[in-house]
Amino acid sequence: MPLVSLDNTITIAISVSDRHASAQWYYDKLGFELVYHADEAGWSELQTKTEGVTLGLGEQTKPTPGNAVPVFGVADIVTARKDLESAGVEFDGETEVIEGMVSTATFFDPDRNALMLAQDLTSEG
């Protein structure tokens, strides 16, 4: 039985130097539709052609190619993190919250590949 109950969504996060230009490139070349730009957070999301899979573009001054991070959706990030930590899973710092948008927590697999949990906060009022 798994420790965490994941949603049926995944976001693949990559770093880019210009989110707006990259979003246009993914639209023009692959047909990914823009979901939104969150300029205050340096983040954009695009809907891929696969249901439940989005591409997240994180703006970085110097992006590092090959750094994709799978982001798994959860309904309750506090409980999910606690359960994983109780099982010895290492997290990278504190859970980050962008009010009204998302709460995220980065953790590592045994080979130190970065993975992330995300709780959608857009429907909370």
N, C-alpha and C positions, 0 to 999 in steps of 0.2 A: 504494500500500500504506500503511495507517495506521501511525502511529508507536507507538500503544498498542493492546493487545488488551483491549477492554472486555467485561465480563460481559453477560449478558442481563437485567440489572436496572438500574433507575434509581430514585432517591429524589428527590422534589421537596421541598426543605427550605424551610420558611417560619418566620418568627418570630411568636410569640404571647405574650400576657401571662400566660396560665394554661393550661399544657399539658393538665392533667386536664379542665378545663372544655371546652377546644377538642376534645379527643379525644371527649368525650361528644357534642358538637355534630356532629362529623363522622360519628359512629356513628348518631345520631338522624336527621340530615338526609340523609345520603348512603349510609349502610349500611357505612361503612368499619370494619373490625374492628381492635381494638387488638392490636398485636403485642407491645409492651412499653412500660413507663415506666422510664427510667433516671434516677431522681431525682437521683442524685449527679452526673450529667452535664448535667442540665437538658434532657433530650431524651426524646421519645416517638416511636414509629413506629406507623403504621396501614397496614393492607393495603387498597389501593384495590380497585376492581372489575376492574382491569386486571392480568393476570398479569405479575409482574416489576416492577410499579410500586408503590412505597410513598410515603406522605406522612410526612415528618419534621417534627416540631414542636419548634423550639428556643425555650426560654423566655427572653424578654427583658423588662427593666423597661419599656421603651418600644419596642414593636415598630413597624417601619416597613412599612406596607402596600405591596404590589407588589414585594417583595424576594425572590421565589422564586429559589432556586438549585438547578439540576439537579445531582444527585450521581451520578456514574457509577462503578459497581463495577469494581474491577480485582483481579486475583489477586496482583500484586506492585507495590505502590505506589512502592517505591524505584526500580525499573527504569522504571516508567511516567513518574515525575516526571523522572528523569534524561534519558529520551528526549525528552520535551517541552521541557525546559530547553535541551537540545542544539540544538533546532530554533528557539530564540529565544522560547519561550512564557514569559511572566512569571508568577511565582507570588507569592502574598501571604503572606510570612512562611514559617516553618518548617512541616514536616509535624507535625501534632498526633497524639498517640497516647493513647488511653484504653485502658490495658492490659486485655486480655481482652474488649474490645468492638470497637474500630474505630481505624483510622489514616486521617486525612484530610489533604488538601492542596488549598487553594484556588488557582485560577489564573484568568487572564483571556483572553477572546477579543479580537480586534483593536479592538472597540468598548468594551472594559473591562467587559463583562458578566461577572459572577462565575460560575464553574463549579467543580465540586469532584470530586476523585477520592477514593474510599473503598475501603479493604481491610478486609474482615470478619475480625476476630480472634477471634470467638467459638468457632471450632472448633480453635484452636491450644491446645496443652496444655503 
